[in-house]
Amino acid sequence: MDRHERKYYNTDRKIHNAFIRLLSRKDFSDISVTALCRIAGVNRSTFYAHYANTHELAEQIQREIVELFFKEMRAKGYFEDETSAYSNSVRFFTDKTLLSEFLGFIMRYKLLYSVISKNHKFFTFKGGRQLLKSELFMPAFSANGTYDSSELDYLYEFILTGFYAVIDKWVNGGCKEDVTVIAEILSDVFSRLRE
């Protein structure tokens, strides 16, 4: 990375960090570019050289957190082999070690997670949700043949909402329970639903 790229990257980090700090205190819709620039220590033209608006900034943060998660998981040996989508999906939802790694990732980034959780309307993770649905969830449930496609759509929404409700409760409670306890809860629920 040359000097110019490093400067651009460092400015981008300042903008991201200021945005997360503001979101920890305010709703997304109450954040102005002016306030964001003041906290980041950059001028408005610098912000607009990086992003068209705060929605684009939120989308970039979403992409980065998903990429970071998969990078960390692959570095630990998860999701790097050529196993089937079905095998990866069952593994994700039932492998307590993998779920513990996922929860550990959330715990390391709990401020960011709580900000995202509080602002679901703006942090939708549409691409990530669709990937989770098509690559992990649907193969695991379609394989046992007990659900039709419309039932699977409803079941997916039910499970995903419950999955994140458990994580929200855990994070909002200060992550007091060990990740293995929460992983056990999530894994057991998924296993029962597949029976």
Beta strands, then each sheet from edge to edge (+ up, - down):
end
